Amino acid sequence: MKHLLKTIVDYNSWANQQVWNCVQKLSDEQFKQEHDYSVGSVFEQVFHLMSTDYFTLKILDGTIATTDRSEYPTKETHDTREKIWTKWQEIDQAVHAWLENASEDDLNGEIGFQESETLFVAGSRAEWLTVYENHTTNHRSQILALIHQLGGDTCEMGLYYFMRDRAMKKTETTSS
């Protein structure tokens, strides 16, 4: 199971980079242009992804229930592409490190959070990693659609393309 979860986490990093390359080509005006779909502008979308990746990390490390939410990233402190990407890379590295050090018990152990006064959402950490990937794929698609509407360049970001890219890199390594 850990090998599959590593593929999911590696794919997530790769796909975020593919979409980020498209985000970087936008003008500042396009990046922050208001939009009424989903969570809003491209800025709002990428901030949302970065901050929910942080939330996922807190689920994985077990601090979601005890962490003071004031330490969470805010739009005010992450108001530029550079600040968002720097924090996002830090979070991504922490998710990879968590998974690398996770035992099967860690992956199968149930954890969750109190969504409301009457609702506690729980699942195994392996399930949360699957939720994480599903969520990020959904929002990356929304970002690409919005970039397309803004006239920007988009990219492929499906799992197949990650696997293809990974296979091509292995081929390059073996033929060198």
N, C-alpha and C positions, 0 to 999 in steps of 0.2 A: 504494500500500500504506500509506503514512504516514497518509493521510486515514482509512482504515479503522481503523488502530491508534489514532488520536486518538479516533475514535468509541468504541472499546472502553475506552480510559482515561477518557474523559469519562463514559461510562455507569457505569463502576466507581465513580467519585466520586459520581455521582448516586444510584446504588443503595445505596452505603454510607450516604449521608445519609438516605435513606428508612428504612432499617432502624435507623439510629442514633436517629431520631425515635421509633421504637417502643421501643427500649432505654431511652431517657430517661424514658419513662412508667412504667417498673417501679420498685417500691420497692427499697431497698438489699437487703432480704432476698431478694426475687425475683431481683435481679441476680446475687447470689452463691449462690443456692440450688444445692446439689449436684445433678448429674444424671449418670446413667451412660451416656448416649448420646454417641458421637463423642468430642469433647475435653472435655465436661463442661458446667458452668454457662454461663449467658449471659456472665458475666465471662470465663470460660475461652475461650469462642467468640470474643468480640470481641478479646481479647488475642491469640489465635491468628491472627486475620485481620490485625490491625495488625502483628504481628511477622513474618508471612510476606510482607506487603507490603514490609516493610523488607528481608527476604531477597531479594525480587524486585528491589528497587532495587539491591542489591549485585550481583546477577547482571547487571543492565543496565549499571551503571557499571564493571563488570569487576573489582571489588574482592573478590568472593566468595572467591576462592582465597587472597587475601593479607590480608584483614581479620581483625584480632583479634576474635574473637567476643565478647570481654568488653564491647565497645561496643554490642552488640545489646540491645534493650529486654528487661527482665526483669519478671516479675510483681511482684517486690518493689518495683521503682522505678515501676511503672505499675499501682498497686493501686486506683485509683479511676477512675470514668468520665471525669472531667475530665482526668486525666493521660493516659489512653489516647487520648481524642479529640484532645487537643493534639498528641501525638506522631503520631497517624494523619494529621492534617491536614498536618503538616510532611512526612511521607513522601509523601503524595498530591501535594503541591506539587512535591516533588523529582522524582517520576515524570513529572509533566507537563512540568517544565523539561527533564528528560533527553530526553523524546520530542521536544519542540520543537526541541532542538538536534541531534538525531540525523540523521545522513546515511543514505542508502540503504545504504552500506557498513556503517554501524553496525547497521542493522536486519538485514542479511543475514549479518553476521559471526557465526560460531559461537562460543559460549561455554558453559561448564558448570561443574560442580563435582564433587568427589570425594565421592560419597555413602557409599562404604565403601572398604575397602582394595582391592577388586577391581572396583568399579563407578564409572565416570565418566559422568555424565549430561550430554549436550551437545545443543545445538540453537541455532538462530539466535535473536537477541534478539526478533525478531518472533514466533517460536514461543513464547518465554518469556512474552511479553506475553499470548499466547493462553492459556497454562497459568495465568497469573496470574488472568485473568478467569474461566476455568473453575473454578478453585479458590475464588475469592471468591464466585461465584454459588452453588456447592455449600454453602459455610458460611453464607452469608446465608440460604439456605433452611432450614438447620438451626436457625439463630437464630430465624427467624420461627416455625418449628414449636414450638420450645421456649417462646417467648413466648406462643404460643397455648395451650399446655399449662398455662402459669402463669396464664392468664386475662387476658393483656394484649392490647392492640390490635396488629394486624398491618397490613401494607400490600402493595400491588403493587410489584414491583421488577423486572419483566421488561423486556427490551430494548425491546419495543413501547411500554411506558409511558414510557420515557425518550425515545424518538423522538416520541411523541405530545406529551409535555411540551415538548420542544424546539420542535416545530412550533407549539404554542400560544403559546410565548414569541415566536417569530418573527412570528406573526400579531399579537400585542399590540404589538410594536415597530413594525410597518408601519402599524397602524391608529392609533397615537398621534400 
